[in-house]
Amino acid sequence: MDFVADTFGASRRLSILVINDDACRENLCLVRDTRNSGVQASISILLLHC
């Protein structure tokens, strides 16, 4: 699990939560969010855990 972030344009932020399975090198989830709250990322982690 890792966060990738970048800033573009008029100080707009783009954050991506990347969740990979190290055993089979499969990408399980990519979640993008332009807000700083991290709510969408938290929801995605909870949904993957169930």
N, C-alpha and C positions, 0 to 999 in steps of 0.2 A: 504494500500500500504506500502510495506516495502522492504528494501534491505537486502539480506543475502550475506555475503562475507566470503571467506576462502582462505588461502594460502597453496599451496601444492607443492611438488617437489622442483625444483630449483627456488624458489621465484616466482612461477606462481600464479597469482590471478584468482579466480573464483568469479564472482558476479552474483547474481540472483535477479531479480526484481519480487516480489510476489504481485499480485493484487487479493484481496478477496472481495466478497460481504458479508458484515456483516449480512445482513438481512436473507439470506438463507444459509449462510456458504458455498457458492460455490466458488471454485477457478476459477477466470476468466482468469488469464494469469500468466504464468511463463516464464520469459525471461532470458536466461543465456548469459553472455558476459565475455570474457577473456581479453578484452581491458579495459582500464581505462577511455575511452572517454565518455561512456554512450550514444553513438549515437543510438545503437540498442534499448536501453531502452526508449529513447525519441520517436523514431519512433513507438514503440509498444503502448506507452501511447496515441499518436496522433491517431493511428488506432482504439483503443478502444473507444476513445471519439466520433468518427464520427458515 
